[in-house]
Amino acid sequence: MPFTPVVPTNLQTNRSDLHDAILVMVAAFQTAHPGIVRQVWHARPAGPGEFPLVYLGLTSEAVIHDSGLRQTTFTGTVVFVDTLAFAPETADRVTVFLDYMRDLFTANARIFTPGIFEETGVTDAELPWGPSVETTGTAIHWRYVIQEGRD
């Protein structure tokens, strides 16, 4: 007898929903602080574009099943990239972005009903972006955890 799969009628769109919500938060930053972020990308762009820019890093997913519960943990980054042409000015822009986004993430911990969204840390790194462009990249690390029952 061949196996017949059960096809859910409500497929979850958690990853897409998360990306959309994060992009809305970045847009809120752009509205509050016009001119600091010039471009926003859904993923790291192939070329440098216009600095400063923000892109969404890769999203990882871990799933644990235990006693009828499924816990899904998504992790990822939001990366702010700027040139190092004038370091103090770059540092000011990065600081404003980080402070705003930390508070925005905290205020929106329940962006979706079944889980909790939170910032988990920040890392800085100089990013190679071509032979003549020195940049700094600051990554905000985030986590979104969903627990739900299973039949």
N, C-alpha and C positions, 0 to 999 in steps of 0.2 A: 504494500500500500504506500503510495507516494505521500510525502509530507506536504501539508498545505499550510503556508505561513499565515499568521494572524497579522493583518495589516491595520495599524492604528488609524482611526478616523481623524484624530487630532494630532498631527505631527508637531513636535516642539521646534521652535525657532530661536532657542536661547542664544546661540552664538550671534546670529544676525541682529536679534533684539539688543544684545549687549553692545555690539558695535554701533548701532544706531543711537543708543542712549549716550554712549561716551562721546560720539560726535556732536550730539545736542549740547552736552556739557561744555565741550570745547567752543562751540558756537556762542554759548552764554558768556564764556571768558572773552571772546572776541567782541561781543557787544559791550561788556563792561570796560574793556581795555582796548579800544580800537587802535589798529596800527601795530600792535606788538606781534601778532601772528599773521603772516602774509598769506600762507597757504596751508591747507589741511588735506592730508592724504589718508586713504583707507589702509594703505600699506606703505612700506618704505619705497619712495620713488626711485626710479632708475637714475635720474639725474638730480642735481642739486636744487633746481627750481629757484624760488625766491626765498631768501632767509629773512627772518626766522620762520621756520615751518614746524608743523606738528604732524606726526603720523602714528597710526596704530601699529604696534608690533604684533607678532604672531600670538595667537591665543591657544593655550594648551588646555586639555580637558582630562580630568581623572575621575573615574567612576568606581564607587564602592557599593557592593550589595551586601546587606546584613539584615537578617530577620524580617524580610518583607519590605525593607526600606531601600531606596536607591538614593545615594548621595552623589551629586555631581559637583565637582569643583572646577571652575574655569579660572585660569590665571593668564595674565597678559601685561602689556605695557602700553603706555602713552608716551611717546618720545618727542621732546622739544629739541629742535636743532637750530643752532645759530652760529654765525661766523665768529671767529676770534679776532676780528679786525681791531676792535677797541674793547678790551676785556672788561673794564668796569661797567660799560654800558650793557654788554652781554650778560654779565652777572646780575645786573638789576632786572633785566627782562626775564631771565630764568627764575629769579626769586619771586617776582610778581606772579608768574605763571604757577609755580609750585604752591605758593601760599593760597592762591585762589582755588586751584584744583583740589587741594587737600580738604579745604572747607566745603567745597562743592560735593566731593565724594562722600564726606561725612553726612552732609545734609540730605543726601539721596541714597542712604544705605538700603532703603527698601524700594529701589527703582522698579522692581517687579515683586509681586506678592509672595511667591514661594521661597525667596532667598534673601541673602544679605550680601551687599556689594560694599567693598572696603578697599582703601589704599593700604598696602602692606610695606611700602618702602620706596626709597628713591636712590638711584645710582647715577653717577656722572662718569662720562668717558669722552675722550677726544675721538671723533669719528673720522676715518679716512673717507673723503668725499671727492677725491680727484687730486691731481698733482699740484694745483695752485690754490686750493681752498682748504684752509684749516677751520675745522668746526668743533663745536662742543655739543654733545648729546646728553640730555638729562632724561632718564627714564623713570616714569612713575609706574611702580608695580602695583597691580590690583588683583583682587580675588573676588569671585562671586560663587557662593555656595548655595546649592539647592538641595533640600531633603524632601522626598516625596514617597508616598506609599506605592506598592506594586501589588497587583493581583497574582 
